[in-house]
């Protein structure tokens, strides 16, 4: 499946393309990627990015590349993830440093939640977050999610935030 194009006031969410990978390679080369299994070399970063992008073909959902509507600049990826080993579908995000603190991930995540509810009829999504990733935890809660200690994460200690899409839609 090719990803649909979603738009918000400031953003265009689209199918990932190969040029988007350069931002992932930069991210995974730094210590900022520690909450995502990094740092990784370029080949390792490519395996993560490519497997995420392939979710569109394998599951009919995946990450949307996020662009600025005015400039066309790549700002990150926000979408639905469920690679092997994930207990359920996850709403996840990655933004480039220039996009941090501007509400980009939140705006894109709201669009993805609405799309997932309309497209699949899902009642919920989760965030699976390393407890040291305080910025992602804060965003998950700001989006209206609630911590659900009964839900399994991927790694020991993961915080799982539950989003009720019936309320969000």
NORFEN-V360405 format. One record per backbone hydrogen bond with DSSP energy under -1.0 kcal/mol. NH is the residue of the N-H (numbers start at 0). CO is the residue of the C=O. E is the energy in kcal/mol with one decimal. If there is no record, write none. Layout:
# NORFEN-V360405
NH:CO:E  NH:CO:E
This chain:
# NORFEN-V360405
5:12:-2.3  7:10:-2.4  11:66:-2.1  12:5:-3.4  13:64:-2.5  19:16:-2.2  20:17:-1.6  22:19:-1.2  24:20:-2.6  25:21:-2.0  26:22:-2.2  27:23:-3.1  29:26:-1.8  32:29:-1.4  33:30:-1.7  35:32:-2.2  36:33:-1.1  37:32:-2.5  39:27:-2.9  44:40:-2.6  45:41:-2.2  46:42:-1.9  47:43:-1.8  48:44:-2.6  49:45:-3.3  50:46:-2.0  51:47:-2.1  52:48:-2.7  53:49:-2.1  54:51:-1.3  55:52:-1.2  57:53:-2.2  58:54:-3.3  59:54:-1.1  63:77:-2.1  64:13:-3.1  65:75:-3.4  66:11:-2.9  67:72:-2.2  68:9:-3.0  71:67:-2.5  74:65:-3.5  75:65:-1.0  76:93:-2.6  77:63:-2.2  78:91:-2.2  79:61:-1.8  80:89:-3.0  85:82:-2.1  89:80:-3.0  90:125:-3.1  91:78:-2.8  93:76:-2.4  95:74:-2.4  98:95:-2.0  99:96:-1.0  101:98:-1.2  106:102:-2.3  107:103:-2.6  108:104:-2.7  109:105:-2.3  110:106:-1.5  111:107:-2.3  112:108:-2.6  113:109:-2.2  114:110:-2.3  115:111:-2.9  116:112:-2.2  117:113:-2.3  118:114:-3.3  119:115:-2.3  120:116:-1.4  124:162:-1.5  125:88:-1.5  126:160:-2.1  128:158:-3.0  132:129:-2.3  133:131:-1.8  136:132:-2.2  137:133:-2.4  138:134:-2.0  139:135:-2.7  140:136:-2.0  141:137:-2.5  142:138:-2.0  143:140:-1.8  144:139:-1.8  145:161:-2.1  147:159:-3.1  150:147:-1.6  157:154:-2.1  158:128:-3.3  160:126:-2.3  161:145:-3.2  162:124:-3.1  164:122:-2.0  167:163:-1.7  168:164:-2.0
